[in-house]
């Protein structure tokens, strides 16, 4: 038996229960991993609330972790007991002391990278990689708008886009977060509560608009994000922390021949090669100093309720990690 967080019904943070669970032994193609650190992400909140549906109730949330291999399934090569590995995405279930994982979903963690850093960068870093390098390929001539720029993904997007030579506009909720966004490479920072972000973007870009908007906020910012785009601009909606955006008529895109996408990491890491390439580029950028990982908050896994409360009330910035 190991301890894990279980969700028996959808709802607020209080539905996260600290319980004993059985995990068994790894089967063919599987490994068992003792988690050292677990990444907290807003997608965990979506599953807890039922915005995204888990296959079954009860379930263990969590999409990201780093840990040590403790057992290897029969006939498996390439992984061995004692290896430090990490994973992000499916299968869900990282809020646990130990878990069974498909061997083809984990990646080796370089010895230079601490497990806490690995757990905090995998999902967010791999998300940033596909958003910046594949969903829309950011280049030096581009101007981009990053919502929630001081958040886990936003912080990495801002640093990485700056390193790629883009002009980065970051939008945040507080003065404290504005300071961090500047430090993370945002050339211009907009504080939602103090100014209208659409007007400010228009001013910054001299009325031209931005090439791409990375919007993880959703309902509260979606329409404004569309208004910030230049002709043939890209609207990348990859989250909805304020709720699902209202339906968009095609005519709203036709005004400026806009592109709209709602991408997911799972569709950008469908093959083993894609997983390794995406994670490899993230780890390389951490090792070289291009990406500075901000683990601003750690909580014991048993206190996941408080971690969710703080995340949803915007009390956190950077990465949040749960420690088993």
C-alpha positions in Angstrom: 0.0 0.0 0.0 1.1 3.6 -0.7 -0.4 6.9 0.0 -2.1 8.9 -2.8 -4.6 11.7 -3.4 -7.9 10.3 -4.6 -11.0 12.1 -6.0 -14.3 10.4 -5.5 -16.5 13.2 -6.7 -16.0 16.4 -8.7 -15.9 19.7 -6.8 -13.7 22.1 -4.9 -10.2 21.4 -3.4 -11.9 19.7 -0.5 -12.7 16.6 -2.7 -8.9 15.7 -2.7 -8.6 12.9 -0.2 -5.3 11.5 1.2 -5.8 7.7 1.1 -4.1 4.3 1.0 -4.0 2.6 -2.4 -2.6 -0.5 -3.9 -0.5 -0.3 -7.0 0.7 -3.8 -7.7 3.7 -4.9 -9.9 4.6 -3.6 -13.3 3.5 -5.7 -16.3 5.1 -6.1 -19.7 6.2 -2.7 -21.0 5.7 -1.0 -17.6 7.8 0.3 -14.8 7.1 1.2 -11.2 8.4 4.6 -10.1 8.8 6.0 -6.5 8.0 9.7 -7.0 10.5 12.3 -5.7 8.5 15.3 -6.8 5.2 16.0 -8.5 4.3 19.0 -10.7 1.0 20.8 -10.0 -0.7 22.2 -13.1 -4.0 23.9 -13.8 -5.1 20.8 -15.8 -5.3 19.0 -12.4 -8.0 21.6 -11.4 -9.9 21.0 -14.6 -10.1 17.2 -13.9 -10.9 17.7 -10.2 -13.8 20.0 -11.1 -15.0 17.7 -13.9 -14.4 20.3 -16.7 -12.2 17.6 -18.2 -13.6 14.1 -17.6 -11.4 11.4 -16.0 -12.2 7.9 -17.3 -13.4 6.7 -13.9 -14.3 7.8 -10.4 -12.5 7.6 -8.1 -9.2 8.7 -9.7 -5.8 10.0 -8.8 -5.0 13.4 -10.4 -1.7 14.6 -11.6 0.0 14.7 -15.0 3.7 15.2 -14.2 6.3 13.7 -11.9 10.0 12.7 -11.5 11.2 9.7 -9.5 13.3 6.7 -9.3 12.5 3.3 -11.0 11.9 0.7 -8.3 10.7 -2.2 -10.5 10.8 -3.2 -14.2 8.2 -5.3 -16.0 9.1 -8.6 -17.5 11.3 -8.5 -20.7 11.7 -4.7 -20.6 15.1 -3.3 -21.7 16.3 0.3 -21.7 15.1 1.0 -18.1 16.5 -0.3 -14.9 16.0 -0.1 -11.2 17.6 3.1 -9.8 17.1 5.2 -13.0 15.9 8.8 -12.5 13.0 9.3 -14.9 10.3 11.9 -15.5 7.0 12.0 -17.4 4.3 14.5 -18.4 0.8 14.0 -19.8 -0.9 10.6 -19.9 -1.5 8.5 -17.9 -3.0 10.7 -15.3 -2.2 9.7 -11.7 1.0 11.3 -10.4 -0.4 12.5 -7.0 0.9 9.4 -5.4 4.0 8.1 -3.6 4.5 5.4 -6.2 2.9 4.6 -9.6 3.0 2.3 -12.5 3.9 3.9 -15.8 4.3 2.8 -19.4 8.0 2.7 -20.0 7.6 4.5 -23.4 6.1 7.5 -21.7 9.0 8.3 -19.4 12.2 10.0 -20.3 15.6 9.8 -18.6 16.5 12.8 -16.5 20.0 14.2 -17.0 22.2 13.9 -13.8 22.7 17.6 -13.8 18.9 18.3 -13.2 17.4 17.9 -9.8 14.2 15.8 -9.5 12.3 18.9 -8.2 13.3 20.9 -11.3 12.5 18.0 -13.6 9.0 17.6 -12.1 8.3 21.3 -12.3 9.5 21.7 -15.9 8.3 18.6 -17.8 4.7 19.4 -18.5 5.1 23.2 -18.6 8.4 23.0 -20.6 7.1 20.5 -23.1 4.0 22.6 -23.4 6.1 25.7 -24.1 8.2 23.7 -26.6 5.3 22.6 -28.8 3.6 26.0 -28.5 6.7 28.0 -29.6 8.4 25.6 -31.9 5.6 23.7 -33.6 2.1 25.0 -33.0 3.3 28.4 -34.2 7.0 28.7 -34.9 8.2 31.8 -33.2 11.1 33.7 -34.9 13.0 36.9 -34.2 10.7 39.1 -36.3 7.6 38.2 -34.3 5.8 40.0 -31.6 3.9 37.8 -29.2 1.4 38.2 -26.3 1.6 35.8 -23.4 -1.3 35.8 -20.9 -0.6 34.8 -17.3 3.1 35.5 -18.0 4.2 34.9 -14.5 2.5 31.5 -14.2 4.2 28.2 -14.7 3.9 27.9 -18.5 3.8 31.7 -19.0 7.2 32.2 -17.3 8.8 29.5 -19.5 7.1 30.9 -22.7 8.4 34.3 -21.9 12.0 33.2 -21.3 12.1 30.9 -24.3 10.5 33.4 -26.7 12.9 36.1 -25.6 15.8 33.7 -26.3 14.4 33.1 -29.8 14.6 36.8 -30.4 10.8 37.7 -30.4 9.4 40.8 -28.8 7.4 39.5 -25.8 4.4 41.3 -24.3 3.4 39.7 -21.0 0.0 40.2 -19.2 -0.2 39.6 -15.5 -2.5 40.3 -12.5 -0.3 42.1 -10.0 2.7 44.4 -9.7 4.7 41.6 -8.0 4.0 39.3 -11.0 4.9 42.2 -13.4 8.3 42.3 -11.8 8.9 38.6 -12.3 7.6 38.8 -16.0 10.1 41.5 -16.7 12.8 39.4 -15.1 11.7 36.5 -17.3 12.3 38.5 -20.5 9.0 40.3 -21.2 9.9 43.5 -23.1 6.5 45.0 -22.1 4.3 44.0 -19.2 0.6 44.8 -18.8 -1.2 44.6 -15.5 -4.8 43.5 -16.2 -6.2 45.4 -13.2 -4.6 48.7 -14.1 -5.0 49.0 -17.8 -7.0 47.5 -20.7 -4.7 45.0 -22.3 -6.2 45.4 -25.8 -5.6 49.2 -25.8 -2.1 48.7 -24.4 -1.1 46.1 -27.0 -2.4 48.3 -29.8 -0.3 51.1 -28.4 2.9 48.9 -28.1 2.5 47.6 -31.6 1.6 51.0 -33.1 -1.8 49.6 -34.2 -0.4 46.6 -36.0 -1.3 43.9 -33.5 0.7 40.8 -32.5 1.6 37.8 -34.6 0.4 35.3 -32.0 -1.4 35.2 -28.7 -0.8 32.4 -26.2 -3.9 32.4 -24.0 -4.3 30.1 -21.0 -6.9 32.2 -19.3 -9.9 31.6 -21.5 -13.2 33.3 -20.9 -12.0 36.6 -19.4 -9.4 37.3 -22.1 -10.5 35.4 -25.3 -12.3 38.2 -27.1 -9.7 40.7 -26.2 -7.0 38.3 -27.5 -8.7 38.1 -30.9 -8.7 41.9 -31.0 -5.0 42.0 -30.3 -4.0 40.0 -33.4 -2.7 41.4 -36.6 -4.1 40.3 -40.0 -3.5 36.5 -40.4 -2.5 36.3 -36.7 -2.6 33.1 -34.7 -4.9 32.7 -31.7 -3.5 29.8 -29.6 -6.0 29.0 -26.8 -4.4 26.3 -24.6 -6.1 26.8 -21.3 -9.2 28.2 -19.5 -8.3 29.1 -16.0 -11.2 31.7 -15.9 -13.6 29.3 -17.6 -14.4 28.2 -21.1 -14.6 30.9 -23.7 -17.9 31.7 -25.3 -18.6 30.2 -28.8 -16.9 32.0 -31.6 -18.7 32.6 -34.9 -16.5 32.0 -38.0 -17.3 35.5 -39.0 -15.2 36.8 -36.0 -12.1 35.2 -37.6 -12.9 36.3 -41.1 -12.5 40.0 -40.3 -8.7 39.6 -40.2 -8.3 36.1 -41.7 -7.3 34.8 -38.3 -6.1 31.3 -37.4 -7.5 29.7 -34.2 -6.3 26.5 -32.6 -7.0 24.7 -29.3 -3.9 22.4 -29.0 -3.0 19.8 -26.5 0.4 18.4 -25.5 -1.0 14.9 -25.9 -1.5 15.4 -29.7 2.0 16.8 -30.0 3.7 13.9 -28.3 1.9 10.9 -29.8 5.1 9.0 -30.7 8.1 8.0 -28.6 10.3 10.1 -30.9 8.2 13.2 -30.3 8.3 12.6 -26.5 12.1 12.3 -26.5 12.6 15.3 -28.8 10.3 17.6 -26.9 11.7 16.7 -23.4 15.2 16.7 -24.8 15.0 20.3 -26.0 13.5 21.4 -22.7 16.3 19.7 -20.6 18.9 21.2 -23.0 17.6 24.7 -22.5 17.5 24.2 -18.7 21.1 22.9 -18.7 22.3 25.8 -20.9 20.6 28.4 -18.8 18.2 29.6 -21.4 15.4 28.5 -19.1 15.5 29.3 -15.4 12.9 27.2 -13.6 11.1 29.1 -10.8 10.0 26.6 -8.2 8.4 29.3 -6.1 6.2 27.0 -3.9 6.5 23.4 -2.6 3.8 21.6 -0.5 3.8 18.1 1.0 1.6 15.9 -1.2 -0.7 15.3 1.7 -1.5 19.1 1.6 -2.6 19.1 -2.0 -5.9 20.7 -0.9 -4.1 23.9 0.2 -1.9 23.8 -3.0 -5.1 23.8 -5.1 -6.7 26.6 -3.1 -3.6 28.8 -3.5 -3.3 28.0 -7.3 -6.9 28.9 -8.0 -6.8 32.1 -5.9 -3.8 33.3 -8.0 -1.5 33.3 -4.9 1.1 31.3 -6.7 3.6 32.2 -9.4 6.1 30.1 -11.3 6.1 26.4 -10.7 4.4 24.6 -7.8 5.7 21.2 -6.7 4.2 18.5 -4.4 6.6 16.4 -2.4 5.6 12.9 -1.4 
